[in-house]
Structure formats: C-alpha cells, structure tokens
Amino acid sequence: MEPVTITPATVDVVLPCLNEAEALPWVLKRIPPGWRALVVDNGSTDGSADVARSLGASVVHEPRRGFGAACHAGLTAANADIVCFCDCDASLDPALLVPFVREVGEGEADLVLGRRLPSTRGAWPAHARAGNLALARMLRHRTGLRLHDLGPLRAARRESLLALGLTDRRNGYPLQMVVRAADAGWRIAEHDVPYLPRTGASKVTGTWRGTWHAVRDMSRVLSETPVREGSSR
C-alpha cells in the first residue's frame, strides 16, 4: 500500500444511529474539523435524523434493522479514501480517530481498532465484558490475532473494506470485518481508548439477552471458511 498525505477531506466517519438524539450533539461536536460525519439512521423514532442534519451531518437512511446494515450503508455511502466507524451513543470520542487515520494513511497499518478501557465501573457491564473476552479468545484461535477487543472504533481504507465483501448485517459485522481482513493478510493494529458511560440504554449489550444475541451472531461469523481475497496490499 502506498502512503498518502492525509488531509481532512479524505475522511468519512460512519455513525450508526438508532434513537441517539440526546447523544448526537456531543458526538458530532467531537468530529475532527473538516471530516464528514455520516449519520446512518436505522429507524429512529426520536428525531435523531433531524438533529444530525441540523448539526451539519450528512444523513443516510437504512430501513433494514441491524448494526451491520447501518454500518454497511454508511460504508457504501462514503466516498472518502479513509473511512472510520464510531458508535453514536457518546461512549467513544471520535476525536480519538485522528492517530488511527494517520496510521492508515502513512501505510503503517491497514486496519486500526480501539481497545475499550472503561473510564468508570458502570461504563461497560460485566456481562458485556465477558462476552467480548470470549469472542476475543475465539478470534485468536480462528486467526492468530492477539486482539483484546472487537469494539466499534476503527479506521481503514474504503476501497479495501468494500473488497472484503462483508455480508453480515447484524451484530457480527465488526467481527466479520476483522476476520476477513486477517484472512486477507491485512496489518491490524489495536490501541487503547477510554470507554465512557453511554447516553441512553444499549440496544445490544445493555442486557444479558442482547449480549447473547451478539455473541451468537459473532460466533456464526467465526465459523466462516477462511477467505483469502480482498487484500489491500
């Protein structure tokens, strides 16, 4: 991969959104200057799309429910060289993506992930941490990657991501991205990031049931036959 000089106009930030009107002002304020925020409304009923639009974000509508559906709609709507992903619930600061983008742009890594470190005791429920740990261990067994987290804060090149042919449209999307990137020989980096108490209730890991569904979706991804196409190098 040839290094490029990163300018603000080369970055899109995909923000999957389902009823996050309360969190959006803080999240969008933290988008680095010149970067484009792509808020993907996944069927919100609290006016999230209007709030995002009023704050200058580009809004993409994805009626199919599912975290992966929202993320992929944002990826296909993006046109920047580098695309970032960040949750829209104020649990992660999108300003932390700046060094991620620099690392991808300078050719030091093909995919950069944020390892969430809870800033307070209640920021990351025990059942969610346990599910994440189990998945990280399964990922290590499947790919050899010694990652600690499968969190949503990440950055990579748009064309390379599209070439992975991601198909999961539910909770397995973030994991499928990592698995297929590993199969394609990508250089994957992980950096610690503070994990803040989210605004509002989690749609996925706020309950044991939601966590179980997420782990089930991701376990299905881990059973995929290794894919060797789609390398970014």
DAGIFEN-V426451 format. One record per pair of residues at least 6 apart in sequence whose C-alpha atoms are under 7 Angstrom apart, sorted by the first residue. I is the first residue (numbers start at 1). J is the second residue. Records with the same first field share a line. If there is no record, write none. Layout:
I=J ; J
//
This chain:
1=107 ; 232 ; 233
2=107
3=105 ; 106 ; 107
4=105 ; 106
5=105
6=102 ; 105
8=34 ; 35
9=34 ; 35
10=80 ; 81 ; 82
11=35 ; 36 ; 80 ; 81 ; 82 ; 83
12=35 ; 36 ; 37 ; 38 ; 78 ; 80 ; 82 ; 83 ; 84
13=36 ; 37 ; 38 ; 83 ; 84 ; 85
14=37 ; 38 ; 39 ; 71 ; 74 ; 75 ; 84 ; 85 ; 86
15=38 ; 39 ; 40 ; 85 ; 86 ; 87 ; 88
16=39 ; 40 ; 41 ; 67 ; 70 ; 71 ; 87 ; 88
17=39 ; 40 ; 41 ; 42 ; 88
18=41 ; 42 ; 43 ; 44
19=44 ; 45 ; 46 ; 48
20=48 ; 88 ; 89
21=46 ; 47 ; 48 ; 51
23=88 ; 89 ; 90 ; 199
24=52 ; 88
26=90
27=88 ; 90 ; 93 ; 94
30=93 ; 94 ; 95
31=94 ; 95
32=95
37=57 ; 58
38=57 ; 58 ; 59 ; 60 ; 74
39=52 ; 57 ; 58 ; 59 ; 60
40=59 ; 60 ; 61 ; 62 ; 70 ; 74
41=49 ; 59 ; 60 ; 61 ; 62
42=61 ; 62 ; 63 ; 64 ; 65 ; 70
43=63
49=59
52=59
53=59
60=74
62=70 ; 73
66=169 ; 170 ; 171
67=169 ; 170 ; 171
68=168 ; 169 ; 170 ; 171 ; 173
69=169 ; 170
80=158
81=157 ; 158
82=155 ; 156 ; 157 ; 158
83=155 ; 156 ; 157 ; 158
84=154 ; 155 ; 156
85=152 ; 153 ; 154 ; 155
86=92 ; 94 ; 152 ; 153
87=152
89=198 ; 199
90=198 ; 199
91=195 ; 196 ; 197 ; 198
92=195 ; 196
100=112 ; 155
101=155
103=109
104=110 ; 111 ; 156
109=187 ; 188 ; 189
110=156 ; 186 ; 187 ; 188
111=155 ; 156 ; 187 ; 188 ; 189
112=154 ; 155 ; 156 ; 188 ; 189 ; 190
113=153 ; 154 ; 155 ; 189 ; 190 ; 191
114=151 ; 153 ; 154 ; 190 ; 191 ; 192 ; 193
115=148 ; 149 ; 151 ; 190 ; 191 ; 192 ; 193
116=149 ; 151 ; 192 ; 193 ; 194 ; 195
117=192 ; 193 ; 194 ; 195
118=124 ; 194 ; 195 ; 196
119=194 ; 195 ; 196
122=197
123=195 ; 196 ; 197 ; 198
127=208
128=205 ; 211
131=211 ; 215
132=149 ; 150
136=147 ; 148 ; 149
139=145
140=146
142=222
143=179 ; 182
147=190
150=174 ; 175
152=174
160=230 ; 232
163=230
164=180 ; 230
166=176 ; 177
171=214 ; 217 ; 218
172=214 ; 217 ; 218 ; 221
175=218
176=221
180=227
183=226 ; 227 ; 228
184=227 ; 228 ; 229 ; 230 ; 231
185=231
186=231 ; 232
204=210 ; 211 ; 214
205=211
//
